[in-house]
Amino acid sequence: MTVSQFQNTELLTLQQACECTSLGRTKLREVAKEAQAERKIGKSYRIRKDILLNYIEENCKAE
């Protein structure tokens, strides 16, 4: 799956965010927490896509 498949989605599940970024679950949760993109709705864990992708773009260097 690619970012374009989640274009109309503001909140992603952990699995969707992993597919969107190609990161593993543990690393993604770590980055989402640093970016303050985590959202808890009841027992549901969601990630704000726009905040996460902006954070990765601005703070993670390409090698």
mmCIF file of the N, C-alpha and C atoms, coordinates in Angstrom:
data_MODEL
# 
_entry.id   MODEL 
# 
loop_
_atom_site.group_PDB 
_atom_site.id 
_atom_site.type_symbol 
_atom_site.label_atom_id 
_atom_site.label_alt_id 
_atom_site.label_comp_id 
_atom_site.label_asym_id 
_atom_site.label_entity_id 
_atom_site.label_seq_id 
_atom_site.pdbx_PDB_ins_code 
_atom_site.Cartn_x 
_atom_site.Cartn_y 
_atom_site.Cartn_z 
_atom_site.occupancy 
_atom_site.B_iso_or_equiv 
_atom_site.pdbx_formal_charge 
_atom_site.auth_seq_id 
_atom_site.auth_comp_id 
_atom_site.auth_asym_id 
_atom_site.auth_atom_id 
_atom_site.pdbx_PDB_model_num 
ATOM 1   N N  . MET A 1 1  ? 0.835   -1.177 0.000  1.00 0.00 ? 1  MET A N  1 
ATOM 2   C CA . MET A 1 1  ? 0.000   0.000  0.000  1.00 0.00 ? 1  MET A CA 1 
ATOM 3   C C  . MET A 1 1  ? 0.883   1.244  0.000  1.00 0.00 ? 1  MET A C  1 
ATOM 4   N N  . THR A 1 2  ? 0.348   2.310  -0.518 1.00 0.00 ? 2  THR A N  1 
ATOM 5   C CA . THR A 1 2  ? 1.116   3.545  -0.626 1.00 0.00 ? 2  THR A CA 1 
ATOM 6   C C  . THR A 1 2  ? 0.389   4.686  0.075  1.00 0.00 ? 2  THR A C  1 
ATOM 7   N N  . VAL A 1 3  ? 1.073   5.802  0.201  1.00 0.00 ? 3  VAL A N  1 
ATOM 8   C CA . VAL A 1 3  ? 0.486   6.983  0.830  1.00 0.00 ? 3  VAL A CA 1 
ATOM 9   C C  . VAL A 1 3  ? -0.784  7.401  0.110  1.00 0.00 ? 3  VAL A C  1 
ATOM 10  N N  . SER A 1 4  ? -0.811  7.301  -1.213 1.00 0.00 ? 4  SER A N  1 
ATOM 11  C CA . SER A 1 4  ? -1.981  7.734  -1.984 1.00 0.00 ? 4  SER A CA 1 
ATOM 12  C C  . SER A 1 4  ? -3.231  6.922  -1.658 1.00 0.00 ? 4  SER A C  1 
ATOM 13  N N  . GLN A 1 5  ? -3.074  5.684  -1.216 1.00 0.00 ? 5  GLN A N  1 
ATOM 14  C CA . GLN A 1 5  ? -4.236  4.871  -0.864 1.00 0.00 ? 5  GLN A CA 1 
ATOM 15  C C  . GLN A 1 5  ? -4.901  5.363  0.421  1.00 0.00 ? 5  GLN A C  1 
ATOM 16  N N  . PHE A 1 6  ? -4.170  6.134  1.218  1.00 0.00 ? 6  PHE A N  1 
ATOM 17  C CA . PHE A 1 6  ? -4.705  6.668  2.466  1.00 0.00 ? 6  PHE A CA 1 
ATOM 18  C C  . PHE A 1 6  ? -4.922  8.172  2.372  1.00 0.00 ? 6  PHE A C  1 
ATOM 19  N N  . GLN A 1 7  ? -5.034  8.696  1.164  1.00 0.00 ? 7  GLN A N  1 
ATOM 20  C CA . GLN A 1 7  ? -5.109  10.135 0.929  1.00 0.00 ? 7  GLN A CA 1 
ATOM 21  C C  . GLN A 1 7  ? -6.297  10.789 1.635  1.00 0.00 ? 7  GLN A C  1 
ATOM 22  N N  . ASN A 1 8  ? -7.434  10.143 1.679  1.00 0.00 ? 8  ASN A N  1 
ATOM 23  C CA . ASN A 1 8  ? -8.623  10.741 2.282  1.00 0.00 ? 8  ASN A CA 1 
ATOM 24  C C  . ASN A 1 8  ? -8.776  10.393 3.757  1.00 0.00 ? 8  ASN A C  1 
ATOM 25  N N  . THR A 1 9  ? -7.764  9.775  4.336  1.00 0.00 ? 9  THR A N  1 
ATOM 26  C CA . THR A 1 9  ? -7.826  9.346  5.721  1.00 0.00 ? 9  THR A CA 1 
ATOM 27  C C  . THR A 1 9  ? -6.939  10.232 6.576  1.00 0.00 ? 9  THR A C  1 
ATOM 28  N N  . GLU A 1 10 ? -7.509  10.829 7.610  1.00 0.00 ? 10 GLU A N  1 
ATOM 29  C CA . GLU A 1 10 ? -6.723  11.689 8.497  1.00 0.00 ? 10 GLU A CA 1 
ATOM 30  C C  . GLU A 1 10 ? -6.077  10.882 9.614  1.00 0.00 ? 10 GLU A C  1 
ATOM 31  N N  . LEU A 1 11 ? -6.817  9.923  10.166 1.00 0.00 ? 11 LEU A N  1 
ATOM 32  C CA . LEU A 1 11 ? -6.300  9.077  11.231 1.00 0.00 ? 11 LEU A CA 1 
ATOM 33  C C  . LEU A 1 11 ? -6.049  7.677  10.690 1.00 0.00 ? 11 LEU A C  1 
ATOM 34  N N  . LEU A 1 12 ? -4.863  7.153  10.977 1.00 0.00 ? 12 LEU A N  1 
ATOM 35  C CA . LEU A 1 12 ? -4.498  5.819  10.507 1.00 0.00 ? 12 LEU A CA 1 
ATOM 36  C C  . LEU A 1 12 ? -4.394  4.863  11.679 1.00 0.00 ? 12 LEU A C  1 
ATOM 37  N N  . THR A 1 13 ? -4.736  3.607  11.440 1.00 0.00 ? 13 THR A N  1 
ATOM 38  C CA . THR A 1 13 ? -4.447  2.584  12.431 1.00 0.00 ? 13 THR A CA 1 
ATOM 39  C C  . THR A 1 13 ? -2.946  2.341  12.414 1.00 0.00 ? 13 THR A C  1 
ATOM 40  N N  . LEU A 1 14 ? -2.454  1.638  13.397 1.00 0.00 ? 14 LEU A N  1 
ATOM 41  C CA . LEU A 1 14 ? -1.029  1.330  13.446 1.00 0.00 ? 14 LEU A CA 1 
ATOM 42  C C  . LEU A 1 14 ? -0.618  0.534  12.209 1.00 0.00 ? 14 LEU A C  1 
ATOM 43  N N  . GLN A 1 15 ? -1.429  -0.422 11.816 1.00 0.00 ? 15 GLN A N  1 
ATOM 44  C CA . GLN A 1 15 ? -1.126  -1.239 10.638 1.00 0.00 ? 15 GLN A CA 1 
ATOM 45  C C  . GLN A 1 15 ? -1.094  -0.391 9.366  1.00 0.00 ? 15 GLN A C  1 
ATOM 46  N N  . GLN A 1 16 ? -2.066  0.486  9.195  1.00 0.00 ? 16 GLN A N  1 
ATOM 47  C CA . GLN A 1 16 ? -2.091  1.358  8.017  1.00 0.00 ? 16 GLN A CA 1 
ATOM 48  C C  . GLN A 1 16 ? -0.873  2.273  7.987  1.00 0.00 ? 16 GLN A C  1 
ATOM 49  N N  . ALA A 1 17 ? -0.509  2.821  9.137  1.00 0.00 ? 17 ALA A N  1 
ATOM 50  C CA . ALA A 1 17 ? 0.657   3.707  9.210  1.00 0.00 ? 17 ALA A CA 1 
ATOM 51  C C  . ALA A 1 17 ? 1.940   2.943  8.892  1.00 0.00 ? 17 ALA A C  1 
ATOM 52  N N  . CYS A 1 18 ? 2.032   1.692  9.338  1.00 0.00 ? 18 CYS A N  1 
ATOM 53  C CA . CYS A 1 18 ? 3.196   0.856  9.012  1.00 0.00 ? 18 CYS A CA 1 
ATOM 54  C C  . CYS A 1 18 ? 3.287   0.646  7.506  1.00 0.00 ? 18 CYS A C  1 
ATOM 55  N N  . GLU A 1 19 ? 2.171   0.347  6.873  1.00 0.00 ? 19 GLU A N  1 
ATOM 56  C CA . GLU A 1 19 ? 2.147   0.133  5.426  1.00 0.00 ? 19 GLU A CA 1 
ATOM 57  C C  . GLU A 1 19 ? 2.470   1.427  4.675  1.00 0.00 ? 19 GLU A C  1 
ATOM 58  N N  . CYS A 1 20 ? 1.988   2.532  5.181  1.00 0.00 ? 20 CYS A N  1 
ATOM 59  C CA . CYS A 1 20 ? 2.180   3.831  4.540  1.00 0.00 ? 20 CYS A CA 1 
ATOM 60  C C  . CYS A 1 20 ? 3.637   4.290  4.595  1.00 0.00 ? 20 CYS A C  1 
ATOM 61  N N  . THR A 1 21 ? 4.331   3.981  5.693  1.00 0.00 ? 21 THR A N  1 
ATOM 62  C CA . THR A 1 21 ? 5.694   4.477  5.901  1.00 0.00 ? 21 THR A CA 1 
ATOM 63  C C  . THR A 1 21 ? 6.773   3.421  5.718  1.00 0.00 ? 21 THR A C  1 
ATOM 64  N N  . SER A 1 22 ? 6.394   2.165  5.621  1.00 0.00 ? 22 SER A N  1 
ATOM 65  C CA . SER A 1 22 ? 7.344   1.042  5.541  1.00 0.00 ? 22 SER A CA 1 
ATOM 66  C C  . SER A 1 22 ? 8.208   0.932  6.793  1.00 0.00 ? 22 SER A C  1 
ATOM 67  N N  . LEU A 1 23 ? 7.658   1.337  7.924  1.00 0.00 ? 23 LEU A N  1 
ATOM 68  C CA . LEU A 1 23 ? 8.339   1.189  9.206  1.00 0.00 ? 23 LEU A CA 1 
ATOM 69  C C  . LEU A 1 23 ? 7.690   0.058  9.988  1.00 0.00 ? 23 LEU A C  1 
ATOM 70  N N  . GLY A 1 24 ? 8.455   -0.551 10.877 1.00 0.00 ? 24 GLY A N  1 
ATOM 71  C CA . GLY A 1 24 ? 7.916   -1.581 11.757 1.00 0.00 ? 24 GLY A CA 1 
ATOM 72  C C  . GLY A 1 24 ? 7.070   -0.957 12.858 1.00 0.00 ? 24 GLY A C  1 
ATOM 73  N N  . ARG A 1 25 ? 6.307   -1.791 13.540 1.00 0.00 ? 25 ARG A N  1 
ATOM 74  C CA . ARG A 1 25 ? 5.380   -1.310 14.566 1.00 0.00 ? 25 ARG A CA 1 
ATOM 75  C C  . ARG A 1 25 ? 6.081   -0.558 15.703 1.00 0.00 ? 25 ARG A C  1 
ATOM 76  N N  . THR A 1 26 ? 7.170   -1.110 16.206 1.00 0.00 ? 26 THR A N  1 
ATOM 77  C CA . THR A 1 26 ? 7.864   -0.489 17.331 1.00 0.00 ? 26 THR A CA 1 
ATOM 78  C C  . THR A 1 26 ? 8.466   0.853  16.940 1.00 0.00 ? 26 THR A C  1 
ATOM 79  N N  . LYS A 1 27 ? 9.166   0.900  15.825 1.00 0.00 ? 27 LYS A N  1 
ATOM 80  C CA . LYS A 1 27 ? 9.793   2.149  15.368 1.00 0.00 ? 27 LYS A CA 1 
ATOM 81  C C  . LYS A 1 27 ? 8.728   3.187  15.035 1.00 0.00 ? 27 LYS A C  1 
ATOM 82  N N  . LEU A 1 28 ? 7.630   2.762  14.427 1.00 0.00 ? 28 LEU A N  1 
ATOM 83  C CA . LEU A 1 28 ? 6.566   3.698  14.076 1.00 0.00 ? 28 LEU A CA 1 
ATOM 84  C C  . LEU A 1 28 ? 5.952   4.321  15.322 1.00 0.00 ? 28 LEU A C  1 
ATOM 85  N N  . ARG A 1 29 ? 5.693   3.516  16.338 1.00 0.00 ? 29 ARG A N  1 
ATOM 86  C CA . ARG A 1 29 ? 5.134   4.059  17.584 1.00 0.00 ? 29 ARG A CA 1 
ATOM 87  C C  . ARG A 1 29 ? 6.097   5.046  18.224 1.00 0.00 ? 29 ARG A C  1 
ATOM 88  N N  . GLU A 1 30 ? 7.384   4.743  18.149 1.00 0.00 ? 30 GLU A N  1 
ATOM 89  C CA . GLU A 1 30 ? 8.409   5.638  18.687 1.00 0.00 ? 30 GLU A CA 1 
ATOM 90  C C  . GLU A 1 30 ? 8.399   6.986  17.949 1.00 0.00 ? 30 GLU A C  1 
ATOM 91  N N  . VAL A 1 31 ? 8.387   6.926  16.627 1.00 0.00 ? 31 VAL A N  1 
ATOM 92  C CA . VAL A 1 31 ? 8.383   8.149  15.816 1.00 0.00 ? 31 VAL A CA 1 
ATOM 93  C C  . VAL A 1 31 ? 7.075   8.916  16.012 1.00 0.00 ? 31 VAL A C  1 
ATOM 94  N N  . ALA A 1 32 ? 5.951   8.222  16.056 1.00 0.00 ? 32 ALA A N  1 
ATOM 95  C CA . ALA A 1 32 ? 4.655   8.880  16.250 1.00 0.00 ? 32 ALA A CA 1 
ATOM 96  C C  . ALA A 1 32 ? 4.600   9.596  17.598 1.00 0.00 ? 32 ALA A C  1 
ATOM 97  N N  . LYS A 1 33 ? 5.195   8.988  18.615 1.00 0.00 ? 33 LYS A N  1 
ATOM 98  C CA . LYS A 1 33 ? 5.226   9.623  19.930 1.00 0.00 ? 33 LYS A CA 1 
ATOM 99  C C  . LYS A 1 33 ? 6.093   10.876 19.897 1.00 0.00 ? 33 LYS A C  1 
ATOM 100 N N  . GLU A 1 34 ? 7.271   10.793 19.279 1.00 0.00 ? 34 GLU A N  1 
ATOM 101 C CA . GLU A 1 34 ? 8.154   11.958 19.145 1.00 0.00 ? 34 GLU A CA 1 
ATOM 102 C C  . GLU A 1 34 ? 7.455   13.090 18.391 1.00 0.00 ? 34 GLU A C  1 
ATOM 103 N N  . ALA A 1 35 ? 6.694   12.722 17.369 1.00 0.00 ? 35 ALA A N  1 
ATOM 104 C CA . ALA A 1 35 ? 6.007   13.710 16.532 1.00 0.00 ? 35 ALA A CA 1 
ATOM 105 C C  . ALA A 1 35 ? 4.727   14.235 17.171 1.00 0.00 ? 35 ALA A C  1 
ATOM 106 N N  . GLN A 1 36 ? 4.323   13.645 18.286 1.00 0.00 ? 36 GLN A N  1 
ATOM 107 C CA . GLN A 1 36 ? 3.059   13.958 18.953 1.00 0.00 ? 36 GLN A CA 1 
ATOM 108 C C  . GLN A 1 36 ? 1.881   13.742 18.007 1.00 0.00 ? 36 GLN A C  1 
ATOM 109 N N  . ALA A 1 37 ? 1.948   12.647 17.260 1.00 0.00 ? 37 ALA A N  1 
ATOM 110 C CA . ALA A 1 37 ? 0.904   12.304 16.296 1.00 0.00 ? 37 ALA A CA 1 
ATOM 111 C C  . ALA A 1 37 ? -0.018  11.207 16.818 1.00 0.00 ? 37 ALA A C  1 
ATOM 112 N N  . GLU A 1 38 ? 0.232   10.709 18.020 1.00 0.00 ? 38 GLU A N  1 
ATOM 113 C CA . GLU A 1 38 ? -0.582  9.633  18.589 1.00 0.00 ? 38 GLU A CA 1 
ATOM 114 C C  . GLU A 1 38 ? -1.925  10.169 19.073 1.00 0.00 ? 38 GLU A C  1 
ATOM 115 N N  . ARG A 1 39 ? -2.954  9.371  18.882 1.00 0.00 ? 39 ARG A N  1 
ATOM 116 C CA . ARG A 1 39 ? -4.275  9.699  19.398 1.00 0.00 ? 39 ARG A CA 1 
ATOM 117 C C  . ARG A 1 39 ? -4.880  8.422  19.973 1.00 0.00 ? 39 ARG A C  1 
ATOM 118 N N  . LYS A 1 40 ? -5.442  8.527  21.182 1.00 0.00 ? 40 LYS A N  1 
ATOM 119 C CA . LYS A 1 40 ? -6.160  7.410  21.778 1.00 0.00 ? 40 LYS A CA 1 
ATOM 120 C C  . LYS A 1 40 ? -7.630  7.790  21.814 1.00 0.00 ? 40 LYS A C  1 
ATOM 121 N N  . ILE A 1 41 ? -8.458  6.942  21.228 1.00 0.00 ? 41 ILE A N  1 
ATOM 122 C CA . ILE A 1 41 ? -9.900  7.142  21.241 1.00 0.00 ? 41 ILE A CA 1 
ATOM 123 C C  . ILE A 1 41 ? -10.476 5.892  21.886 1.00 0.00 ? 41 ILE A C  1 
ATOM 124 N N  . GLY A 1 42 ? -10.790 5.996  23.162 1.00 0.00 ? 42 GLY A N  1 
ATOM 125 C CA . GLY A 1 42 ? -11.173 4.806  23.909 1.00 0.00 ? 42 GLY A CA 1 
ATOM 126 C C  . GLY A 1 42 ? -9.986  3.859  23.964 1.00 0.00 ? 42 GLY A C  1 
ATOM 127 N N  . LYS A 1 43 ? -10.176 2.634  23.507 1.00 0.00 ? 43 LYS A N  1 
ATOM 128 C CA . LYS A 1 43 ? -9.089  1.662  23.449 1.00 0.00 ? 43 LYS A CA 1 
ATOM 129 C C  . LYS A 1 43 ? -8.365  1.704  22.110 1.00 0.00 ? 43 LYS A C  1 
ATOM 130 N N  . SER A 1 44 ? -8.868  2.508  21.204 1.00 0.00 ? 44 SER A N  1 
ATOM 131 C CA . SER A 1 44 ? -8.334  2.567  19.848 1.00 0.00 ? 44 SER A CA 1 
ATOM 132 C C  . SER A 1 44 ? -7.117  3.488  19.772 1.00 0.00 ? 44 SER A C  1 
ATOM 133 N N  . TYR A 1 45 ? -6.043  3.006  19.151 1.00 0.00 ? 45 TYR A N  1 
ATOM 134 C CA . TYR A 1 45 ? -4.816  3.775  18.952 1.00 0.00 ? 45 TYR A CA 1 
ATOM 135 C C  . TYR A 1 45 ? -4.780  4.216  17.500 1.00 0.00 ? 45 TYR A C  1 
ATOM 136 N N  . ARG A 1 46 ? -4.707  5.525  17.268 1.00 0.00 ? 46 ARG A N  1 
ATOM 137 C CA . ARG A 1 46 ? -4.659  6.068  15.915 1.00 0.00 ? 46 ARG A CA 1 
ATOM 138 C C  . ARG A 1 46 ? -3.495  7.041  15.794 1.00 0.00 ? 46 ARG A C  1 
ATOM 139 N N  . ILE A 1 47 ? -3.073  7.279  14.552 1.00 0.00 ? 47 ILE A N  1 
ATOM 140 C CA . ILE A 1 47 ? -1.954  8.166  14.277 1.00 0.00 ? 47 ILE A CA 1 
ATOM 141 C C  . ILE A 1 47 ? -2.403  9.210  13.264 1.00 0.00 ? 47 ILE A C  1 
ATOM 142 N N  . ARG A 1 48 ? -2.149  10.485 13.572 1.00 0.00 ? 48 ARG A N  1 
ATOM 143 C CA . ARG A 1 48 ? -2.465  11.566 12.638 1.00 0.00 ? 48 ARG A CA 1 
ATOM 144 C C  . ARG A 1 48 ? -1.479  11.504 11.488 1.00 0.00 ? 48 ARG A C  1 
ATOM 145 N N  . LYS A 1 49 ? -1.977  11.196 10.314 1.00 0.00 ? 49 LYS A N  1 
ATOM 146 C CA . LYS A 1 49 ? -1.132  11.001 9.134  1.00 0.00 ? 49 LYS A CA 1 
ATOM 147 C C  . LYS A 1 49 ? -0.355  12.255 8.774  1.00 0.00 ? 49 LYS A C  1 
ATOM 148 N N  . ASP A 1 50 ? -1.021  13.397 8.743  1.00 0.00 ? 50 ASP A N  1 
ATOM 149 C CA . ASP A 1 50 ? -0.353  14.631 8.327  1.00 0.00 ? 50 ASP A CA 1 
ATOM 150 C C  . ASP A 1 50 ? 0.797   15.006 9.255  1.00 0.00 ? 50 ASP A C  1 
ATOM 151 N N  . ILE A 1 51 ? 0.585   14.887 10.554 1.00 0.00 ? 51 ILE A N  1 
ATOM 152 C CA . ILE A 1 51 ? 1.636   15.208 11.520 1.00 0.00 ? 51 ILE A CA 1 
ATOM 153 C C  . ILE A 1 51 ? 2.804   14.242 11.380 1.00 0.00 ? 51 ILE A C  1 
ATOM 154 N N  . LEU A 1 52 ? 2.505   12.955 11.263 1.00 0.00 ? 52 LEU A N  1 
ATOM 155 C CA . LEU A 1 52 ? 3.552   11.939 11.149 1.00 0.00 ? 52 LEU A CA 1 
ATOM 156 C C  . LEU A 1 52 ? 4.404   12.146 9.905  1.00 0.00 ? 52 LEU A C  1 
ATOM 157 N N  . LEU A 1 53 ? 3.770   12.311 8.752  1.00 0.00 ? 53 LEU A N  1 
ATOM 158 C CA . LEU A 1 53 ? 4.521   12.457 7.506  1.00 0.00 ? 53 LEU A CA 1 
ATOM 159 C C  . LEU A 1 53 ? 5.329   13.751 7.476  1.00 0.00 ? 53 LEU A C  1 
ATOM 160 N N  . ASN A 1 54 ? 4.781   14.835 8.017  1.00 0.00 ? 54 ASN A N  1 
ATOM 161 C CA . ASN A 1 54 ? 5.538   16.090 8.096  1.00 0.00 ? 54 ASN A CA 1 
ATOM 162 C C  . ASN A 1 54 ? 6.747   15.938 9.006  1.00 0.00 ? 54 ASN A C  1 
ATOM 163 N N  . TYR A 1 55 ? 6.563   15.262 10.128 1.00 0.00 ? 55 TYR A N  1 
ATOM 164 C CA . TYR A 1 55 ? 7.664   15.046 11.066 1.00 0.00 ? 55 TYR A CA 1 
ATOM 165 C C  . TYR A 1 55 ? 8.775   14.227 10.416 1.00 0.00 ? 55 TYR A C  1 
ATOM 166 N N  . ILE A 1 56 ? 8.406   13.164 9.739  1.00 0.00 ? 56 ILE A N  1 
ATOM 167 C CA . ILE A 1 56 ? 9.403   12.324 9.067  1.00 0.00 ? 56 ILE A CA 1 
ATOM 168 C C  . ILE A 1 56 ? 10.141  13.136 8.014  1.00 0.00 ? 56 ILE A C  1 
ATOM 169 N N  . GLU A 1 57 ? 9.423   13.907 7.228  1.00 0.00 ? 57 GLU A N  1 
ATOM 170 C CA . GLU A 1 57 ? 10.033  14.712 6.166  1.00 0.00 ? 57 GLU A CA 1 
ATOM 171 C C  . GLU A 1 57 ? 11.017  15.735 6.729  1.00 0.00 ? 57 GLU A C  1 
ATOM 172 N N  . GLU A 1 58 ? 10.664  16.363 7.831  1.00 0.00 ? 58 GLU A N  1 
ATOM 173 C CA . GLU A 1 58 ? 11.494  17.433 8.386  1.00 0.00 ? 58 GLU A CA 1 
ATOM 174 C C  . GLU A 1 58 ? 12.625  16.946 9.285  1.00 0.00 ? 58 GLU A C  1 
ATOM 175 N N  . ASN A 1 59 ? 12.456  15.796 9.927  1.00 0.00 ? 59 ASN A N  1 
ATOM 176 C CA . ASN A 1 59 ? 13.400  15.395 10.966 1.00 0.00 ? 59 ASN A CA 1 
ATOM 177 C C  . ASN A 1 59 ? 14.207  14.137 10.690 1.00 0.00 ? 59 ASN A C  1 
ATOM 178 N N  . CYS A 1 60 ? 13.841  13.386 9.697  1.00 0.00 ? 60 CYS A N  1 
ATOM 179 C CA . CYS A 1 60 ? 14.556  12.140 9.423  1.00 0.00 ? 60 CYS A CA 1 
ATOM 180 C C  . CYS A 1 60 ? 15.373  12.309 8.155  1.00 0.00 ? 60 CYS A C  1 
ATOM 181 N N  . LYS A 1 61 ? 16.662  12.118 8.279  1.00 0.00 ? 61 LYS A N  1 
ATOM 182 C CA . LYS A 1 61 ? 17.540  12.327 7.128  1.00 0.00 ? 61 LYS A CA 1 
ATOM 183 C C  . LYS A 1 61 ? 17.623  11.079 6.261  1.00 0.00 ? 61 LYS A C  1 
ATOM 184 N N  . ALA A 1 62 ? 17.748  11.283 4.980  1.00 0.00 ? 62 ALA A N  1 
ATOM 185 C CA . ALA A 1 62 ? 17.916  10.181 4.031  1.00 0.00 ? 62 ALA A CA 1 
ATOM 186 C C  . ALA A 1 62 ? 19.387  9.808  3.983  1.00 0.00 ? 62 ALA A C  1 
ATOM 187 N N  . GLU A 1 63 ? 19.636  8.534  3.816  1.00 0.00 ? 63 GLU A N  1 
ATOM 188 C CA . GLU A 1 63 ? 21.027  8.068  3.715  1.00 0.00 ? 63 GLU A CA 1 
ATOM 189 C C  . GLU A 1 63 ? 21.307  7.565  2.340  1.00 0.00 ? 63 GLU A C  1 
# 
